Amino acid sequence: MPHTKSAKKSLRQDEKRRARNRAVKKVLKNQLKKFAGTLTGGTAEQKQAEYLAAIKRLDKAAARRVIHPNAAARKKSQLARQLAAPAAPAKA
């Protein structure tokens, strides 16, 4: 437990930041799952809409440094390749 006044404040700030970051990551993860779901059974318009929503979430998370910008860029590249790939049965 913190002893000094500044350490106590820092702990409170860290808890708030952690809660915010976890919320952003949760929303991002759910959006990526929605995109993956439309890849298997969705129209081209749905796929494109979910792709754009996922890109937007990734960019916002990277801008706020919730995730590393390079990680966001890598994930965007992976999503673009998945979107462009022909509709074939997924290998697990």
C-alpha positions in Angstrom: 0.0 0.0 0.0 1.2 3.5 -0.8 2.4 5.7 2.1 2.9 9.1 0.6 0.2 11.4 -0.6 1.6 11.4 -4.2 1.8 7.6 -4.2 -1.8 7.3 -3.1 -2.9 9.7 -5.9 -0.8 7.7 -8.4 -2.6 4.5 -7.3 -6.0 6.1 -7.9 -5.0 7.4 -11.3 -3.6 4.0 -12.2 -6.8 2.3 -11.3 -8.8 4.7 -13.5 -6.5 4.3 -16.4 -6.6 0.5 -16.1 -10.4 0.5 -16.1 -10.4 2.7 -19.2 -7.9 0.6 -21.0 -9.6 -2.6 -20.2 -12.9 -1.2 -21.5 -11.3 -0.1 -24.8 -9.6 -3.5 -25.2 -12.9 -5.3 -24.6 -14.8 -3.2 -27.2 -11.9 -3.8 -29.7 -11.9 -7.5 -29.1 -15.7 -7.7 -29.6 -15.4 -5.8 -32.8 -12.7 -8.1 -34.1 -14.9 -11.1 -33.3 -17.8 -9.5 -35.1 -15.6 -9.1 -38.2 -14.5 -12.7 -38.0 -18.1 -13.8 -37.8 -19.1 -11.9 -40.9 -16.2 -13.5 -42.8 -17.8 -16.9 -42.5 -21.4 -15.9 -43.2 -22.0 -12.4 -44.4 -22.6 -10.3 -47.5 -19.8 -8.3 -49.0 -21.3 -5.1 -47.7 -21.5 -6.5 -44.1 -17.8 -7.6 -44.4 -16.7 -4.2 -45.6 -18.7 -2.4 -42.8 -17.3 -4.6 -40.1 -13.8 -4.2 -41.5 -14.1 -0.4 -41.4 -15.5 -0.5 -37.9 -12.6 -2.7 -36.7 -10.0 -0.4 -38.4 -11.6 2.6 -36.7 -11.4 0.9 -33.3 -7.8 -0.2 -33.8 -6.8 3.3 -34.8 -8.4 4.9 -31.8 -6.8 2.4 -29.4 -3.4 3.0 -31.0 -3.9 6.8 -30.8 -4.6 6.5 -27.1 -1.7 4.1 -26.7 -3.9 1.4 -25.3 -2.2 -0.9 -27.8 1.1 -0.3 -29.5 0.7 1.5 -32.9 2.7 -1.3 -34.6 0.4 -3.9 -33.2 -2.6 -2.0 -34.6 -0.9 -1.7 -38.0 -0.1 -5.4 -38.0 -3.7 -6.3 -37.1 -5.1 -4.0 -39.8 -2.9 -5.7 -42.3 -4.1 -9.1 -41.2 -7.7 -8.0 -41.4 -7.2 -6.6 -44.9 -5.7 -9.9 -46.1 -8.6 -11.9 -44.6 -11.1 -9.6 -46.3 -9.4 -9.9 -49.7 -9.0 -13.7 -49.4 -11.4 -15.8 -51.5 -14.2 -17.4 -49.6 -12.7 -20.8 -48.8 -13.3 -23.1 -45.8 -11.3 -21.9 -42.9 -8.5 -24.2 -41.7 -8.3 -24.5 -37.9 
